[in-house]
């Protein structure tokens, strides 16, 4: 049994060796425990989706809660408590052939004149991140904040990285991101990232394909590496994965 994972747990990303796995580093030791125990394969960036075949219906992850159905088919949701945004626990993402499972939720907060302002709620799936804005944000402002977080995580960028970042930036320029806008970031594999943006609804198409292992790795670390932009998201993902493995 993996046991509880502390909020400071480091979720590491290794783009050079597919399929990429998430590892848990316990603060009390130097040991590294791959999250592939008990027959589970937690491959974040592999093209092969993760399956939890050994989990029966009564052993579903405890962080998944059920809400009333809004359609003919029942759907499960989890609510991000700080923003009250609800995320579906299993979704089909543009560019992915299989549905992906939710691992955890969190929120992004910016401080203006010592006042914390929540910008978006986020949900981490097997190999995708779903962002829902909870306030209006200019596209340039959103990209500048994301770029400032990515840049120091690419110590020596190549021309391919710069091309990828230019493509990434183009998705947000001259775009007004209103409250309720959906942004999807999907790691198809260690070198390819899909970006989708849609106002007020879940995106159905891919807006851009970012092809750079360094950019894909840096973006992953922005959210789940050291000093993440959303500590609550990283903590929730670590807790969710530990419950899956119990």
C-alpha positions as CSV (number, residue, x, y, z in Angstrom):
1,X,0.0,0.0,0.0
2,X,1.4,3.4,-1.0
3,X,-0.2,5.2,1.9
4,X,-0.8,9.0,2.2
5,X,1.2,11.4,0.1
6,X,2.1,14.7,1.6
7,X,1.2,18.0,-0.2
8,X,4.9,18.6,-0.8
9,X,5.2,15.4,-2.8
10,X,7.2,16.0,-6.1
11,X,5.5,14.6,-9.2
12,X,8.3,14.2,-11.6
13,X,8.3,14.1,-15.4
14,X,10.8,12.4,-17.6
15,X,10.3,13.2,-21.3
16,X,13.2,11.2,-22.6
17,X,12.0,7.8,-21.7
18,X,8.5,6.9,-22.9
19,X,6.2,5.9,-21.5
20,X,6.6,8.7,-19.0
21,X,5.7,7.8,-15.4
22,X,4.8,9.9,-12.4
23,X,7.0,9.2,-9.4
24,X,6.4,10.0,-5.7
25,X,9.3,11.3,-3.7
26,X,8.7,10.9,0.0
27,X,10.1,13.7,2.2
28,X,11.2,11.2,4.8
29,X,13.6,9.3,2.6
30,X,15.5,9.4,-0.7
31,X,13.6,6.5,-2.1
32,X,11.6,6.9,-5.3
33,X,8.4,4.9,-5.6
34,X,6.9,4.4,-9.2
35,X,3.2,4.6,-9.2
36,X,2.9,1.3,-11.0
37,X,2.3,-0.9,-8.0
38,X,-0.5,-3.4,-7.8
39,X,-0.6,-3.9,-11.5
40,X,-1.4,-0.2,-12.3
41,X,0.5,1.6,-15.1
42,X,0.4,5.4,-14.6
43,X,1.7,6.6,-17.9
44,X,1.0,10.4,-18.2
45,X,2.3,11.1,-21.6
46,X,2.1,7.7,-23.3
47,X,-0.3,7.4,-26.2
48,X,-1.8,4.4,-24.3
49,X,-4.5,5.4,-21.8
50,X,-4.3,4.3,-18.2
51,X,-6.7,1.6,-17.1
52,X,-7.8,0.7,-13.6
53,X,-9.0,-2.8,-14.3
54,X,-8.5,-4.0,-10.8
55,X,-10.7,-1.4,-9.2
56,X,-14.3,-2.6,-8.6
57,X,-17.2,-0.2,-8.5
58,X,-17.0,-0.1,-4.7
59,X,-13.3,0.8,-4.8
60,X,-13.6,3.9,-7.0
61,X,-11.2,6.7,-6.0
62,X,-12.6,8.5,-2.9
63,X,-12.1,12.0,-4.5
64,X,-14.7,11.3,-7.1
65,X,-18.2,12.5,-6.1
66,X,-21.4,12.1,-7.9
67,X,-23.8,15.0,-8.8
68,X,-27.2,15.0,-10.3
69,X,-27.4,14.2,-14.0
70,X,-27.9,17.1,-16.4
71,X,-28.6,14.8,-19.3
72,X,-30.2,11.4,-20.0
73,X,-26.9,9.7,-19.1
74,X,-25.7,9.9,-15.5
75,X,-22.4,11.8,-15.1
76,X,-20.0,12.0,-12.2
77,X,-18.5,15.4,-11.1
78,X,-16.1,16.7,-8.5
79,X,-16.3,20.3,-7.3
80,X,-13.2,22.4,-6.9
81,X,-14.0,23.9,-3.4
82,X,-12.3,27.3,-3.7
83,X,-14.1,28.3,-6.9
84,X,-17.1,26.0,-6.9
85,X,-16.3,24.9,-10.4
86,X,-17.5,21.4,-11.2
87,X,-15.4,19.0,-13.4
88,X,-16.6,15.8,-14.9
89,X,-14.6,12.8,-13.7
90,X,-14.3,11.1,-17.1
91,X,-14.0,13.0,-20.4
92,X,-13.1,12.6,-24.1
93,X,-10.6,15.2,-25.0
94,X,-10.0,16.5,-28.6
95,X,-7.2,14.5,-30.2
96,X,-7.5,11.5,-27.8
97,X,-9.2,8.3,-28.8
98,X,-10.1,7.2,-25.3
99,X,-11.8,8.9,-22.4
100,X,-9.5,10.2,-19.6
101,X,-9.9,10.0,-15.8
102,X,-9.8,12.9,-13.4
103,X,-7.0,12.8,-10.8
104,X,-7.4,16.0,-8.9
105,X,-8.5,19.7,-9.0
106,X,-7.1,23.0,-7.8
107,X,-7.1,26.7,-8.6
108,X,-4.8,29.5,-9.7
109,X,-4.6,32.7,-7.7
110,X,-2.8,36.0,-8.4
111,X,-2.0,38.6,-5.8
112,X,-2.8,42.2,-6.7
113,X,-2.1,44.8,-4.0
114,X,-1.9,42.1,-1.3
115,X,-5.3,40.8,-2.3
116,X,-5.5,37.3,-3.7
117,X,-7.7,37.0,-6.8
118,X,-8.7,33.6,-8.2
119,X,-8.1,33.4,-12.0
120,X,-9.1,29.9,-12.9
121,X,-10.0,26.4,-11.7
122,X,-8.0,23.5,-13.0
123,X,-8.4,19.7,-13.2
124,X,-5.7,17.2,-14.0
125,X,-6.6,14.1,-16.0
126,X,-4.4,11.2,-17.0
127,X,-2.5,13.2,-19.6
128,X,-4.5,16.4,-19.9
129,X,-5.2,19.5,-18.0
130,X,-8.6,21.3,-18.1
131,X,-8.7,25.0,-17.1
132,X,-11.9,27.0,-16.6
133,X,-11.5,30.7,-16.1
134,X,-13.4,32.2,-13.2
135,X,-12.8,35.8,-14.3
136,X,-12.2,37.7,-17.5
137,X,-8.6,37.7,-18.7
138,X,-6.9,39.2,-21.7
139,X,-5.3,36.6,-23.9
140,X,-1.9,38.4,-23.8
141,X,-2.0,38.6,-20.1
142,X,-2.8,34.9,-19.8
143,X,0.1,34.0,-22.1
144,X,2.5,36.4,-20.4
145,X,1.9,34.7,-17.0
146,X,2.2,31.2,-18.6
147,X,5.3,32.2,-20.5
148,X,6.9,33.6,-17.3
149,X,6.4,30.3,-15.7
150,X,7.6,28.2,-18.6
151,X,10.8,30.2,-19.4
152,X,12.9,29.4,-16.3
153,X,12.0,25.7,-16.7
154,X,13.8,25.6,-20.1
155,X,17.4,26.4,-19.3
156,X,18.7,26.2,-22.8
157,X,16.0,26.6,-25.5
158,X,16.5,25.4,-29.0
159,X,15.2,26.8,-32.3
160,X,12.5,24.1,-32.1
161,X,11.5,25.2,-28.7
162,X,11.2,28.8,-29.8
163,X,9.1,27.8,-32.8
164,X,6.9,25.8,-30.4
165,X,6.5,28.7,-28.0
166,X,5.6,31.0,-30.9
167,X,2.9,28.6,-31.9
168,X,1.7,28.3,-28.3
169,X,1.6,32.1,-27.9
170,X,-0.4,32.5,-31.1
171,X,-3.3,30.6,-29.5
172,X,-3.9,33.4,-27.0
173,X,-2.9,36.6,-28.8
174,X,-5.8,38.9,-29.8
175,X,-8.2,36.6,-27.9
176,X,-10.4,37.8,-25.1
177,X,-10.7,35.0,-22.5
178,X,-14.0,35.6,-20.8
179,X,-15.1,34.0,-17.5
180,X,-16.2,30.5,-18.3
181,X,-13.6,29.9,-21.1
182,X,-12.3,26.4,-21.4
183,X,-8.6,25.7,-22.0
184,X,-7.3,22.2,-22.6
185,X,-3.7,21.2,-22.5
186,X,-3.2,17.5,-23.6
187,X,0.2,15.7,-23.6
188,X,-0.2,13.2,-26.5
189,X,3.3,12.0,-25.9
190,X,6.6,13.4,-24.5
191,X,7.1,15.6,-27.5
192,X,3.6,16.7,-28.6
193,X,1.1,18.9,-26.8
194,X,-2.4,19.7,-28.0
195,X,-4.0,23.1,-27.1
196,X,-7.8,23.7,-27.3
197,X,-9.7,26.9,-26.3
198,X,-13.4,27.5,-26.3
199,X,-15.7,30.1,-24.7
200,X,-18.4,28.7,-22.3
201,X,-18.2,25.1,-23.6
202,X,-15.9,22.1,-23.6
203,X,-13.7,22.3,-26.8
204,X,-14.4,19.9,-29.6
205,X,-11.3,20.7,-31.8
206,X,-7.6,21.3,-31.4
207,X,-6.4,24.9,-31.9
208,X,-2.7,24.1,-32.0
209,X,-0.2,21.3,-31.8
210,X,3.0,22.1,-29.9
211,X,5.9,19.9,-30.9
212,X,8.8,20.2,-28.4
213,X,9.9,17.9,-25.6
214,X,11.3,20.8,-23.6
215,X,8.1,22.9,-23.8
216,X,5.9,19.9,-23.0
217,X,8.1,19.0,-20.0
218,X,8.3,22.6,-18.8
219,X,4.6,23.1,-19.0
220,X,4.0,19.9,-17.0
221,X,6.4,21.1,-14.3
222,X,4.6,24.5,-14.3
223,X,1.6,22.7,-12.8
224,X,3.0,19.6,-11.1
225,X,6.7,20.1,-10.6
226,X,8.6,22.2,-8.1
227,X,7.0,25.5,-7.1
228,X,3.8,24.9,-9.1
229,X,1.5,27.8,-10.1
230,X,-1.3,25.9,-8.3
231,X,-0.1,24.1,-5.2
232,X,-3.7,23.0,-4.5
233,X,-3.8,21.2,-7.8
234,X,-0.6,19.3,-7.2
235,X,-1.7,18.4,-3.7
236,X,-5.0,17.1,-4.9
237,X,-3.4,15.0,-7.7
238,X,-1.0,13.5,-5.2
239,X,-3.8,12.7,-2.8
240,X,-6.0,11.3,-5.6
241,X,-3.2,9.0,-6.9
242,X,-2.5,7.7,-3.5
243,X,-6.2,6.8,-3.0
244,X,-6.2,5.0,-6.4
245,X,-3.3,2.8,-5.3
246,X,-4.7,1.8,-1.8
